[in-house]
């Protein structure tokens, strides 16, 4: 992982400048920004629809793992590398592991809160989970700003990955029922799911470009697809289906973190096409397939 070049003794940013200011210092043109917003929103909408359909068709284990393989991170990684270079790519990717950890905790709220309270509406669940995520996101953002001044990006990424895997294993140690969806979903509902995810991720991309470090950092890890997936499944199938998929999604999401760890080395070393293939295949082999095997073994053990 020789592309990670930040060391404690050689800070590369001016004193007082945050890590997020360094990431967002290069603002794209208005046309490029609009293109990024539209493409990101379109891609996120398609992914959100496919994730919910996978969970409804195959149940929480298969759908949860399949729905969290690296997708939206692929164009994001390529875009950062082309626009900002390998060093900024390493800095940006170092935030992904903790971003996925935040998203995993966000999903966890959809398990624990309903277990403590009866007759919860989807609106209440959305408000509670987003509030929980926002508090944690602010704390983690400030923590990373301080940590990355003294620690290499690679170490930060590995720590985030270890925490994410530990949380995923803990949450799936005692497997929950992960049923398939029983209610037929109309084409209009699928369109609404896609539009909701597209709007959410489009707003997040817009906020990430305004130059405010804290807002940019929070927007860059906003759980748009997870939010629309959990809410859409809750509305269409009831709380049991999203709750059953939550644990597998938390564990499977570690594949995105692995992708982000490989990318700062693979893309500069092998180019965009081959480097992207290495990142994607590496994340599937190291996380997605073992995660599916783990979930099936826990299901059989119980």
N, C-alpha and C positions, 0 to 999 in steps of 0.2 A: 504494500500500500504506500509506495513511495511518493504518491502525489499529495499526500497530506503534509504540508510544510510549515505549519504554525507551531512554534515552540514557546515555552514560558519566557525564555530570556530575550526573545526578539519580537516584541509586539509590533505589528505592522500598521496599526491604525493610530491616529492622533489621540492624545490623552483626552478622555471624556467622550470620545466617539463610540457609540454602541455598535455591537455586531450587526444589528438590524439596519442601522444607518449605512454601514458598509455594504450590505447586501443590496439595498435599494438606492444606492447613490447614482446608478445609471438608469435614468428614466427613459422608457421607450417613447417613440413619437406617438402622436394621437392615433394615426392610422394603424400603426403596429399594435397599439394597446387595444383598439377596438377589435382588430382581427384576433388577438389573443383571447379577449373576453368571449367573442362569439364562438371560436373554436373550442375553448375550454368548456363553455356552457353546453355546446352541442355534444361533445364527447361525454361530459358528466351525465347529461340526460340519458344518453344511450346506455351508459354503464349502470345507472340507477335502475332503469327498467329491466335490464338483463339480470342484475343481482336479485331483485325481488322475484322475478319469474323463476330463477334457479332455486331459490329457497322454497317457493310455493310448489314447484314441480317435484323436487328431489328431497325436500326436507332440510332441516337446519344444518346437519353435518356436511353433506355434500354441497348444498347451496351456500352455506356459510364460508367454507374453505374456497370453493370455486369463485365466489363473489368477491373475495379479497385478494385475488392474485393481482400482481402489478398491472395497472391499466393507465389511469390518469397521470401517474408519475412519469410515464414514458415520454409524452410530448413535453412535459414540464422540464425534464432533465435535458432533453435535446435542446430546447429553447434556451435554457440558462447557459449551457455550454457554448452554443453558437453566439449568443449575445455578449456574454461576460467572460468566457474563458474558463480554464481548468481550476484556477485558484478560487474564483467565486463559486464555481460548481461545488467544490469541496466544502466551502463554508455553508452554502445553502443546504446541501445534502446532510450536513451534520445535524440539522434541526429536525430531519424527517423522523428519526427513531423516537424522539420525544414527542413529536407531533402525533405519531401513531399510538404512542402510549396514552396521550390525552384522549384520542378517539376511542381507545379501548376502555378507558375509565368512563367516557361518555356512554358507551354501550352498556357498561356495567350498571349504570343508573337505571336502565330499562329492565334490569333483573331485580335489583334490590328494593327500589322504591315501591313497585307493585306488591312485593311480598310483605311490606309493612303497612299497607293501606288498602282498603277495599274500594271498589267502584271508582276507579280512576279513569278520567276521560283522557283522550289522546292530547287534548290541549294542555291539560295540567301536566301530563308527562313530558311534553315538549318543553314547557316553561321550566320545570324542575331540572331536567337533564341539561338544558342549555345554561341555566344559571350555575349549576355544578361545574360544567365545562369551563365557563368564563372565569370563575374564581381560580380554578386550577391552571388555566392557560396564562393568566396574568402572573401567577407565582412562578410557573415554569419559565416564562419568557424572561423575567428578571433574573432568574437563576442562571439561565443559559448565557445571558449578556455578560454576567460576571465570570462565569466558568470559562467561556471561550477566550477570554483575555489571557488565561494562564494555562490552558490545556489544549492539546491538539484536537482537531475535528474528529479524527479517527477514534480517539479514546471516548469522546462524548457520544459518538454514534454507537460504539460497542456497549457502553453503559446503558444507553436507552434501549438497545436491543435486548440485553440481558433482563432488564426490568420488565419489558414487554413480554418476553417469553415466560418469565416467572409468573406474571399475572395471568397469562393465557393458560398455562398448565394448572395453576391453582383453581381457576374458574371452571376448568373442565375435568378436574380430578373426580368429582362426582357428577356424572353427566345428567343433564336435564332432558326431559322429553323434547325431542326436536321434530314435531310432526310436520307433514306436508300441509299445504293449504287445501281446504275443502271447498271453498267458495269460488265460483267462476268469476274471473276478473274481466270486465268489459274492455274493449279497445279504448274507449274514452278515458277510463281510469288509468290505463297504461300511459296514455298521452299526458294526462295530468301529472303522473309521477315523474315523467321525463322533464316536463316543463318546470316543475317545482325544483328538481335538482339543478336544471340548467340555470334558472334564475338565481338560486342560492350560490352556486359556484361562480357565476358571472359577477354577482355583487362582491363576493370575496376577492376575486381578481382585481376588480376596480378599486376596492379599499386598499389592497396590497400595493397599489401604484401611487398613492397620494403623498408618499414621502414622510408619513408619520411612523416612526419605527415601531412603537407598541402596537398600533392598529394594523400595520403591515404584518407584523409577526403573528398576531392573532388571526388575521384573515387568511394567512397562508396555510394554517393548520385547521381551519374551520371544518367541522365534520358534516359537510353538506350532503354527501352521498349517504353516509350512515344515518343522518337525521331523516332524510326522505325515505330511506329503506325501512327504518324501524316504524316511522309514522304510517307509511303506506301499508305495511303488513298488518299493523295494529288495526287500521280502519277496515281493511278488506277481510282479514282472517281472524281478528281477535288477538288478545295479548299472548296466547300460548305460542303462536308461530314465531314472532320476533324474539320472545324470551328464549325459546329453544335454539335459535340461530345465533344468539348473542355470544355465547362462549366460543363456538367455532370461528366466528368472525374476529373475535379478539385474538385468538391464537393464529389464525390464518393471516391476519394483518401484519404479522412479523415478516412476511415475505416482502412487503413494500420496504420495510426497514433494511432488509438485506440488500435489496435492489439499490437503495440509496448509498449503502456502504461500498458496493462494488463499482458503482458508476464513476466516481472521481478517478478511479484507476483505469477502468476498462475503456471509457470513451476517448480520453487522450491517447491511450496506448494503442488501441485497435481501430479507432474511427467510430463514426456514429452507428453505422449499420451493424458491423460485427460486434462492437462494444455493447450495443443495446441487446443483441441476441445473448451475449455472455451474461449480462445482468439479469435478463428475464429467465433464462434457463437455470442459472445459478440459484436464483431465488426460489424457483419452483422445486428444484431438486433438494435444496437445503431446508426448506420450510414447508411448502404446501403439501408435498407428498408425505413427509414424516408427520405433519399435523393430521392429515387424514388417517394415517395408520394409527396414530395415538388415539384419536377420537373413536375409531372403531374398536380398538382394544379396550378402552375404558367402557364402551357401551357393552361389550361382551362380558367384561369383568363384573358388571353390575346387573 
